Amino acid sequence: MGIHRYRMTALFRWLAAVLFALSLLEGPAPSRAEAAETGRLVEKDGRYVFVESMDPAMRLLLERALKQGTITQEEYNAVIQESEQRAYLLQPSFKVWYDRGFNLSMNDNAFLLKIRGFIQSRFTQRFRNDAWRNPGDAKNYPELLGVFGDYRATRSENAASTFNLRRLRLLFMGHLFNPDLKYLVQLAGETAENAQNPASVQVLDAAVMSTHVPALNLMAGQHKVFFNRAQINNAMTMQFTERALVMDAFTASGLNRRDIGLTIMNDEELYPINYYVGIFNGLGPGFNRIGLFNSEQPTEGCPGGQTGGTPPGCPANQRNLNANFRSDISQLMYVVRLVWNVMGRPGYGEGDMLYSETPQLAIGGGYAYNPAINTATNNGFVGIDLANLNVRRQLATFGNGRQLGWGLLDYSTYAFDLVYKYRGFSLQAEWYWKNINRHQKGAPFLGPTTGTDVLPGTGGVAPGLLGNATGWYVQSGYFIIPRKLQFAARYAWWDPDTNAAGDLVKQVDAAVTYYFSGTYDHQLAIQYTNLFMGTGGYALGRSAPLPSSPVALTTSGNVPLDAVQRNLIENLIRVQYSIFF
């Protein structure tokens, strides 16, 4: 028995010595606090479970040997300590798990990467009245095609059935060095319902955010502009399959929801009043003012490129492509927003998904100033415009097509919003106003100046001046089954030109959405929309002074789109499946 005990003691002493030598090779010895640890907490299936460092079977054998006197207490402690140290040194320096995204994190929490995907597929059935065939829409949402950005009216048959991959997103987010230095990169490969080209991958967001000082957070890069509630909210947390048309028309820049710049804000979760101050390029994602150019005039005061007529005293058929001049490149867009969380924190997600037990109320407002947006060059014929196609196409895409062709414009946009949530009920409303200041105060030249195409007294210029724009919407929803089944309704109203009549846009929406997992991440939505769009008013380059006689209609081929003024009416049904994983 004594010989056996001696051999066991020698064996454990040898094992301890080997482990100690290995620990010296692998790194410094652990502190007393580390050696005292017997395991660690591990997250599994949403629960934290304590896992010992040493295999339970080995620990049982050691404890029995200690109880039987085969080894001493000192030998037992030494082996346990060295075993824990070895397990600590050999464990991976990172962990990978899934929790609403694929997560990769370093053990010291110096780095976190979360990868998420977003797929939104849709079926749309449209029913349009005969006015969509003639005259169609050429004023709010014209199509700009070709190198010259030629205008095309949006026309179609009465019925259309389409499948569409509406949104396809890949997100990379997390933090660097410490949790207060966050980053976000979002890629998109999707198409709008009326897209004419296949989807291509583009960068939507690429921003870094510092939250080291709660009262002074900083976000830099390309990201959504914090201006109005509808603009900040993301597509997955909307109560409807698509934003109302008026929401897109009154973004901060008038061109896009995103821009490149800098935003300073405070922590939304800590303060009852939140502020946002931003400075941006003002031209949408992936673009700045260096990319804009004007084709200078070969002869001072004589625009070139017109296809019909020549301004008095100017050479005929001269081109205006002799120089590309960059102007207003020092201009930036400035945005401010304030939000008062009167009761609770309703956040920006639409609908009361959390089924709030106490009332949640917030009011907010924003102001954006975006100067020197060049909507056209100085061409005599407005439809030919090699410059600023990126800006012009964005204006048309977001419903601000009536502002095309009016030269340099300064936008001053105001927005005021309210949101209320309580026990599954939600109410949200916004009002918008956009002041449009034209640098050239006179009516722009449209051409031609002579001939039978000119209405007496017009002199080849636009018959009216562009006005401002205003609009609003109100929407409400209720969860019939908490966190599962929601009904929502919305009414939106929009006047794109306050100087014109017969151009109002009115929209009514009703939607029902089922949330499979009780979150926004997995849902099926059905939406009905009734859209009324007036075709009145004036749009430069798409409306022209009416020919002076019926003969001119046949000889010139210049049939103005104003010749038939009919209201466009559309009824559509969207069925949309969304998953965010």
N, C-alpha and C positions, 0 to 999 in steps of 0.2 A: 504493500500500500504506500509506503514511504517513497519507494523508487518511482512508482507511478505518479505520485504527486510531484516529485522532483522533475520528472520528464515534462509534465504538463506545465509546470511553472516555467521551466526553461523554454518551452515552446512559445508560450505567450510573451515572454520577455524578448525572445528573438523576433516574433511578429511585431511587437511594439517598436523594437529598434529599427526594423525595416521600414515600417510606416513613418517613423520619425525621420529617417534618412531621406525617404521619398518626399516628405513634406519640405525638407530643406532645399531639395532640388527644384521643387515646383513653386515655391514661394515662401514668404515669411510665415512664421507660426501664427496661429490665430490668437486674437485677444481672448481674455478670460470670458468676456461677454459672448463672443462667438462660440467658444468651446462649450459654453453652458447650453447652447441651443441644441435641442434634440430633434428638430424638424422645421417645417415651414408650412404656411397656409397655401393651399393650391385651389384655384377657382375651377370648378367643374360643374357644368350644367347649371350655371347661375348660382351655385352654392360654394362656400368656402369650406374646405376640408383640411384638417391638420394631418400631414403626412410626416412620419418619422424619417430621419436621415438614414438610420441603420435598418437593414432587413429585420423584420420581427422575429424570424426563426433564429438568426444569429444572436439577437439580443436575448432570446429565451435560453439558448444554450449557455451563454455567458452568465446569466443570472442563476441558472441551476448550478454551474460550476462554482460560482461565488458562494451559494448557499451550502453546497457540499464541502466547501473548504478547499476545493481543488486549486483555486487561485485566490489571491488576496484582494482586499478592497482597492489598494493602490494599483494593482495590475488591471483590475476591472475598469477603473476610472481612466487609466492610460489608454487602454484599447478603445474604449468608447470615444474618448477625445480624439484620438488619431483617426478613427473611422469617420467621425463627423467632419473632421477637417478634410479628409480625402474626398468625401462625398461632395463637400462644398466646392472644392477646387475642380472636380471633374464634371460638375453639373454644367449644362449649356449656359452660355452668357446671354442667351436670348430666349424668348418664348413666343410661340405662335398659337393663335386660337381664333375661333369665329364667334363674333358677337355683333350682329347687325353690320357685318363687313368682315373681311379677312384682316386680322391684326398681327403685326410683328412689333415686338417691343424688346428693348435691352433690359437686363435685370436691374440696372441702376436707374431706369426710367429716363435716361438721357435722350432716347430716341423712340418714337412711336410712328408706325405707318399703318394707316387704315385704308383699305381698298374696298370701294363699293361700286356696284353697278346698278344702272337704272334703265329699264326697258319699258316703253309705253307704246303699245300697238293699238290701232284704231280702225274702225269701219265707219264710214260716213255716207249717209243717204241724203241727197239734196233735191229739193223741188223749188224751181225758180219760175217766176212769171215771164211773160213774153218780152218784157222790157229788158231782160238780160241779153236778149238777142239784138235788140235795137232800142236804145242806144248802148246799153251796157255801162260799165263804170270806167271812166277815163280820168276822173278828177281826184278821188281819194286814194285809189289803189291802181294807178296805171302801171302797165308793164313797160319797163325800159330795156330795150333789146339792142344788140349789136354794139359795135365799137362807138357809134355816135350817140347811143342812148336814145334811139328813136322811141317816141311814145306809141303805145298800143292800148286800145281800149280792152278792158276785160269783158269778154262776151262769152256766152255759152248756151247750150241747149237747155231745155227745161229741167231735165232730170240727170243726175249723176250719181253713180255708185262707185266708191273708191275704198281700197285698203291703204293704210298709211302707217309707216313706222315714224310716229310723231316725234318721239324723243328716244335717243340712245346715248347714255352718258356713262363715263368711267371717271370715278373720283379717286384722287389720292390726297389724303389729309393726315394730319398728326402734328407732332412737335419735334423740334430740334434742340439738342443740348439740355433743355429743361422744358417743362410743360407750359411756360409762359412765352415761348417763341413758337408760334403755330404757323402752319402752311396749308395751302389748298391749291390743288391743280385739278381742273375739270376739263375733260375732253368730250366732244360731242360729234356724233356722226348720224345726222338725222335730216329729215326733209319736211318742209311745210306742206300743207295739203295742195297748194297750187304751185309747187316747185317745178321748174322746167328742166333742171339738171339733177343727176344722181347725187346722193349725199357724199360729202367728203369730210374727213376728220378735221376738226378745227378746235382751237383752244378757246374755251369759254372763260375760265378763271385761271389765274396764275398769280397768287398773292401770298404775302407773308404778313403775319400779324403779331404784334408785341402786346402782351397783357401784363407786363411787369408792374405797371402803375395803374390800378383800377380806374382812377379818375381820368387817365390819359392813355387809353389804348390807341394803337397806331396800326393801320392796315395800308400796305403799299403794294402796287402791282395792278393787275387787271381783275376787276371784280364788279359786282353789282353796285350801282350808285344808291346810297341811302337817301332816298328822296320821298317817295310816297309808298303807302302800304302795299298796294297791288304790285308795285315794282320790286319790292324787297322780298315778298313771299315767293317761295319756290313752287315749281309745278306739281310736286308730289303732294303738297299740303293744300291744294286748291279744292274748293267745293264743286268746281265745274271742270269739265274736260279742257276748256280753253278760257283764257282771259277775255273779257268783253273788249270790243274794238276800241272803246274810249280809253281803256287802261293803257293800251300800247301807244295811243296818239299823244299822251301827256307824260311821257318819260322826261327825265331831267334834260337830256340833250335834244329830244325830239327825234332821235335817230335810233336809239337802242337802249336796253336796260343796263348794259355794261359799258365800262370805259376804263382807260388807263390813267391812274393817278394815285392820290393819297387821301386817306380818310382818318380823321382824329375823332374819337368817341370815348364815352365812359362805359363801364361795365353794366350791361343791361339788367343783370340779376341783383345788383347791389344798391342801385339808386332809384328812387321813385320818378325822377325826371332824367331822361336820357337825351343826350345831344349828339349830333353828328355834323362835322364840318369837313367838306371835301373839296379838293382841287383836281381837275381832270383836263385831258386834252379836249374833250367835248365833241369828239368825232366817232365815238363807238369803239368797239374792241379792235385791237390790232392795227390802229391807224393814228397818225398825228398830222399836224398841219403842214409839215414839210412835204408830205405826199400830195398836197393840193397845189394846183397851178392854174394860172390864167393864160390863155393865148393872147399875147399882146397884139394891138392893132398895127398893121403895116402903115396905115395912114391915120394920123391923129383924128379922132372923132368919127372914124369910118369903120364900123364893125364889118368883118368879113364873114364868109361862109353862108350868107343867105341864099336860099334857093329860089326866091321870087322877089323881084324888085331890087332896086339899089337906092340907098339913102341919098338924098339930094346933095350934089357936089362931091360925090365919092366915086372913085374908079369902079368900074363894073367887074364882077367876078374875081375879086382879089381874095386870097386866102389869109387866114389870121393865125397861121401856125409858124410864124417866123421866130417866135421866142416863147418859152414857157416861164412865166414870172411867178415867184412865190410871194404872196402878200399875206398880211395879218398872221404871220407865223409866231408872233409873241402873245397871241390871245389864248386864254384858258377859260374853262368853265368852272364856276364857283357854286357850291351847293351847301345849304344848311338845312337841318331838320331837328325839331324838338318833339319829344313825346312825354306826356304826363300820364303815368300809371295811377289813375285816380283810385282804383280799387284792384288789388291783386296784380297779376301780370298776365294779361291775355296773350301776349306774344304775337307772332306774325302768321302762324298757321291758321287757316280758315276753318271754321267750325269748332265746336266745343268737344274735341276728342277726349279730353280728360274728364268730362262730365263734372265740371267744377261745382264743389259743394258751397262755395261762396261766390258772390257776384264778382266778375272781372270786367273792369272798364278802363279804357285808355283813350285819350284824344291826342292828336298830333297834327303837325303842319310842316310844310317844307317850302323852300324857295330856291330856284335855280336860275342862274344867269349864264347864258351861252352866247357869246358875241360872234359876229362876223362869220356866220354860216353862209357859204357861197352856194346858192341854189342854181346858178347858171353862169355861163361866161357872157361876154358882150357880143355874142353872135346876133346878127340881125334876125335870123330864123332860130327861134328858141329851141326847136326840137333837135338841132345839131349841136352837140355839146361834148367835146372830147374831154373837157376838164370836169373834175369833181363827180365822176360817175359813181364812186363809192358813196358819197354823201347823198346824191340824188336817189340812188336805189334804196338806201336805207330809209329816206323820207317816204318813198312810195310804199315800201314794205310795211311801215308802221302807220300808214293811213294819212300821212301829211302831204299827199301829192298836190294839193291845191297851192302849196307854198313854193312849188317848183317854178323856176323861171323868173323870180322876182329879184335877182341879184343878191347883194349882201343883206342878211337878216340878223337882227339881234333878238334872241328869245329870252323873255323873262316869264318864268312859269311858276305858278303858285298851286299848292295842293293842301287840302285840309281833310283830315280823316277822323273817324270814330269807330270804335269796336266795343262790343259788349257780349259777354258770355256768361251763362249760368245754367247748370243742370241740363246740358245737352242742347240748349238754345243759343243761337248766335245771331248777331246783327252787326253789319259792317257797311259803312258808307264813305264816299269820298266826293269832293268837289274840286274841279280844276279850272284854272284860268291861265291862258297864255297870251301875253302881250307881244306882238310881232312888230318890231321897229325896222322899217326899210331905210337903208342908207340913201338910195336914190328915191327922192320923194315923189318925182313925177311918174306918170304911168309909163311902163317900159315899152320899147318899140317891139311891135309884133311883126310888121311887114305883111304884105307889100304896102307901099305908100301910094301907088297909083293903079289904075285899072278897074275893071268891073267887079273885082273881088272886094273892093273897099266900100263899106257902107258910108253914104254921104255924112260928113261931119266927124268921122272917126279919125281921119288922118293917119291911119296905119298904126295906131297905138291901142293899148288895152282900154276897153270902154269903162272899166271900173277898177278901183284900187282894192288890194287885198286887205281884209279886216283881221281882227283877232280871232281867237278860238276859245271855246268854253265847253264844259261837259260835266257830268256827274253820274254816279251809279249808287244803288242801294241793293244789298243782298242779305238774305236771311236763311238760316237752316235750323233743323232740329233732328236730333238722334231719336228715332222711334225706338230702336233698340240701342241702349248705351254702348258706344264704341264699336258698333257693328253696322247699323243701318241708318243712313241719313238722307233726309229730303231737303232740298234747297231751291230757292227761287231768286231771280235777279232781274232788275230793270235798269237799263243804261240809256242815257240821252247825251247827244253830242252835236254841237254846232261847229263845224270846221271853219266857217267864215262868217263872222258877225255882221259883215257888210252886205251879205247876200241873203236872198230868200229862197225857199224851196230846196235847201241843201241839208236838212236835218237828218241825223242818223239815230234810229231808235232800235233797241234790242231787248227782247224778252227771253229769259232762259229759265228752264226748270230741269232739275237733275236729281237722280237717286243714285246713291253710292253704297255699295256693300264692302266692308273692310273685313277681310278674312281672318286676320290675326289680332284685331282690336287695335291696330296702329295704322298709320298712313302708308306703311311699307308694302301692303299687298291689297289691291282693291279692284273692283269692277264697277264702272260708272256708265250710266245711260243718261244722255242729255238731249233735250228738245230745245231748239232755238228758232225764234221768229225774228227776222231782220228786215227793217224798213230803211231804205237809203234814198234820199232825195237827190236828183240829178241837176237841180237848179244851181244858180250861181255861175261863177266864171273861173276858168282854169286856163292860165296862160299856155299857149301852144297846143291846147286841145279844144278850146273854144275860140272861135274866130268871128269877127263881124260877119253877119249873114250877107250873102251875095245880094246885090241890088236888083237883080232880075232873074226870072227862071232860066233864062238863057245861060247865065253864068254858072248855074249848077251843072250843066252838061258840058260846057266848054272848058272850065277850069279844073274840074275834078276835085275841087276843094269843098267838100260837103262838111260843114262844121258839125261837131258832135252835139251842139246845142240845137240842131235842127229838129230833133225829137226829144222833148222833155217829158220823160215818164219816170215814175217812182219805181225803184227796184225793190222787189219783195222776194224773200227767200225763207223757206222752212227747211230745217235740216234736223236729222237725228244722228247723234254720235254714240257709238258703243265702244268703250275704251277699257282695255285691261292694262294695269300698271303693276310692276313689281320692282321693289328697291331692296337689293340684297347686299 
